[in-house]
Amino acid sequence: MNDESVTALGVDPCEGLGLVDTGTGWIPPSIPAYCEETYWWAYLHPRSVWLFEREWVVNLILWGNMHRLTDAVLDELAEPLSAPVLQVACVYGDFSRRLAQHTRQLGRRLHLVDVAPIQLENARRKLAGQEVIFHHQDSTCLQFAAGTFERTVVFFLLHEQPAEARRESIAEALRVTRRGGKAVFVDYHQPHRANPLRYFMHPVLKTLEPFAHDLWQRDLVQWLPPGIAPERVHSQLYAGGLYQKVVVDC
């Protein structure tokens, strides 16, 4: 089985990418309980895919900032790459297509990981012809060898995870990124006091996305593993502080 034949729901092969050799008994990961209990309405129900898989819907949810935040990620892929790019978790809208095209222009391919089969199926339909390689894996326990990717992108996943899963996902993203590469995280942040969205988004997130409040209380940088030198971490805020990008030089 080669890269072109990797499937979202089949056995995750250990060829060509420094994947961890799990032998022939590879078992697909189960959907985490927190996802089934809290986000079934957004990611696991077929109607949620039908509703949210529209760029304008995602842009509306992000208050018109989808294009800007996507560009913020692509800015971190500005030079030719010597290794592939990994996107951890599927994203509704046009993000993955743009990331895949940009990665291909730099001479590499995008690899996309998700724990939910329905999300991988949707991504495969949406990205048909983009030469994206799909993997059915859990972000907290990636089946890639250390240093496999030159860029690892985590786009609006961490606010959907409880504290321990969030820490594990961040640690795994950093582990699979090679020395000299970058891990790029984009997610919510507590807005400035003068930002009127601060007072609207707080109850919305608290009701619909209860884990997101953690990123209001503590900047994403504070969730990084200990021992990372401060000069390796670069942060930027967007939309009056509502969103943050954190880039770690690996």
C-alpha positions in Angstrom: 0.0 0.0 0.0 1.5 3.4 -1.0 0.6 6.9 0.0 -1.9 7.3 -2.8 -3.9 4.4 -1.5 -4.1 5.4 2.2 -7.8 5.3 3.3 -9.5 7.1 6.1 -11.2 3.9 7.5 -8.7 1.2 6.6 -5.5 0.1 8.3 -3.1 2.9 8.9 0.0 1.8 7.0 3.5 2.3 8.2 5.2 3.1 4.9 7.2 6.1 3.8 6.3 8.5 6.6 8.1 7.4 9.7 4.8 6.0 11.1 5.1 4.1 14.3 5.1 0.4 13.4 2.0 -1.0 15.1 2.2 -4.3 13.4 -0.7 -6.0 11.7 -3.0 -5.6 14.7 -3.6 -1.9 14.3 -7.0 -1.0 15.9 -8.7 2.3 14.9 -9.2 4.7 17.8 -12.6 5.1 19.4 -14.2 8.5 19.6 -13.4 10.0 23.0 -16.3 10.2 25.5 -15.9 14.0 25.8 -16.5 14.3 22.0 -19.5 12.0 22.0 -21.1 13.8 25.0 -20.3 17.4 24.2 -19.9 17.7 20.4 -22.1 15.0 18.9 -24.3 17.9 17.5 -21.3 19.5 15.7 -19.2 16.7 14.4 -20.7 13.3 14.8 -24.3 13.6 13.4 -24.7 13.5 9.6 -26.9 16.6 9.7 -24.1 18.5 11.4 -21.9 17.9 8.5 -24.6 19.0 6.1 -25.2 22.2 8.1 -21.7 23.3 9.0 -19.8 22.3 5.8 -20.1 25.7 4.3 -17.4 28.3 4.2 -19.9 31.1 4.9 -21.2 29.3 8.0 -17.7 28.9 9.4 -16.9 32.5 8.6 -20.0 33.6 10.4 -19.1 31.6 13.4 -15.7 33.2 13.4 -17.2 36.7 13.0 -15.8 37.1 9.5 -12.3 36.1 10.4 -12.0 32.7 8.7 -10.0 34.0 5.7 -7.7 36.1 7.9 -7.0 33.2 10.4 -6.3 30.8 7.5 -3.9 33.3 6.0 -2.2 33.5 9.4 -1.5 29.8 9.2 -0.3 29.9 5.6 2.1 32.7 6.6 4.0 30.1 8.6 4.5 28.0 5.4 6.4 30.6 3.3 9.4 28.6 2.1 10.0 25.3 0.4 9.5 22.3 2.6 11.7 19.3 3.1 9.0 17.2 4.9 5.2 16.9 4.8 2.7 19.0 6.7 0.3 17.6 9.2 -3.2 19.0 10.0 -4.5 17.7 13.3 -8.3 17.3 13.1 -10.6 18.2 10.3 -12.0 21.7 9.8 -15.3 22.7 8.2 -15.0 25.1 5.3 -12.2 25.9 3.0 -9.3 25.7 5.4 -7.9 22.3 4.5 -8.2 22.8 0.7 -6.2 26.1 1.0 -3.6 24.4 3.2 -3.3 21.4 0.9 -2.9 23.6 -2.2 -0.3 25.8 -0.4 1.6 22.7 0.8 1.6 21.2 -2.6 3.0 24.5 -4.1 5.9 24.1 -1.7 6.6 20.6 -2.9 5.0 18.5 -0.3 1.7 16.9 0.7 -0.7 17.5 3.5 -1.6 14.7 5.9 -4.9 15.0 7.8 -5.7 13.2 11.0 -9.1 12.9 12.7 -10.6 10.5 15.3 -14.1 10.6 13.8 -14.8 8.5 10.7 -17.6 10.8 9.6 -15.3 13.7 9.5 -12.7 11.9 7.5 -15.3 10.7 5.0 -16.5 14.3 4.6 -13.0 15.6 4.2 -12.2 13.0 1.6 -15.2 14.1 -0.5 -14.4 17.8 0.0 -10.7 17.4 -0.8 -11.0 15.0 -3.7 -8.2 15.6 -6.2 -6.1 17.5 -3.6 -3.7 14.5 -3.0 -4.3 14.8 0.8 -3.3 11.7 2.8 -5.8 10.7 5.5 -5.2 9.0 8.8 -7.8 7.7 11.3 -5.9 8.6 14.5 -6.5 10.3 17.9 -4.7 13.7 18.4 -3.7 12.6 21.9 -1.7 9.5 20.6 -0.5 10.1 17.1 1.0 7.1 15.3 3.9 8.9 13.7 7.5 8.8 14.6 9.1 11.8 16.2 10.1 14.5 13.8 8.0 13.3 10.8 6.6 16.6 9.7 8.0 20.0 9.0 4.8 21.9 9.9 2.1 20.7 12.2 -1.1 22.7 12.3 -3.7 22.5 15.0 -6.6 24.8 14.0 -9.5 25.3 16.5 -9.2 21.9 18.1 -7.8 22.6 21.6 -10.8 24.6 22.9 -12.9 21.5 22.3 -10.8 19.3 24.5 -10.7 18.9 28.3 -7.4 19.8 30.0 -5.6 16.5 29.9 -6.5 15.8 26.3 -5.4 19.3 25.3 -2.0 18.9 26.9 -1.6 15.5 25.2 -2.5 16.9 21.8 -0.1 19.8 22.2 2.7 17.5 23.3 2.0 15.1 20.4 1.9 18.0 17.8 5.3 19.1 19.1 6.7 15.6 19.1 5.9 14.8 15.5 7.4 18.1 14.3 11.0 17.9 13.2 13.8 20.1 14.5 13.8 23.3 12.5 10.1 23.0 11.8 7.1 24.7 13.4 4.0 23.7 15.3 1.2 26.2 14.6 -1.8 26.5 17.0 -4.8 28.8 16.3 -7.7 29.0 18.8 -9.9 31.2 21.0 -8.5 33.7 23.4 -10.0 36.0 26.0 -10.9 39.3 24.1 -9.8 42.7 25.3 -12.2 44.3 27.7 -13.1 46.9 25.1 -14.2 44.2 22.6 -18.0 43.9 22.7 -17.7 40.3 21.6 -16.1 39.5 24.9 -19.5 39.8 26.6 -21.4 37.9 23.9 -19.0 35.0 23.3 -18.4 34.2 27.0 -22.0 32.8 27.6 -22.1 31.3 24.1 -18.9 29.3 24.6 -19.7 28.4 28.1 -23.0 26.9 26.9 -21.9 25.2 23.7 -18.2 24.6 24.2 -17.6 24.3 27.9 -13.9 23.5 27.6 -13.2 26.7 25.7 -13.3 28.7 28.9 -9.9 27.3 29.8 -8.3 29.3 27.0 -9.9 32.5 28.4 -8.4 31.8 31.8 -5.0 30.8 30.6 -3.3 31.8 27.3 -2.5 28.9 25.0 1.2 29.4 25.7 0.6 28.4 29.3 -0.6 24.9 28.1 2.7 24.1 26.4 4.9 21.5 28.0 7.5 22.8 30.4 11.0 23.4 29.3 10.3 25.2 26.0 12.6 28.2 25.8 10.5 31.5 25.6 12.4 32.6 22.5 11.0 29.6 20.6 7.4 30.7 21.2 5.7 33.4 19.2 2.2 34.6 19.9 -0.2 36.9 18.0 -3.7 38.0 18.7 -6.5 38.7 16.2 -10.0 40.4 16.3 -9.5 42.3 19.4 -7.9 39.4 21.2 -10.7 36.9 20.5 -8.3 34.6 18.6 -4.7 33.7 19.1 -2.0 32.1 17.0 0.9 30.5 18.9 3.9 29.2 16.9 6.5 27.0 18.4 9.9 26.7 16.7 10.8 23.0 17.1 
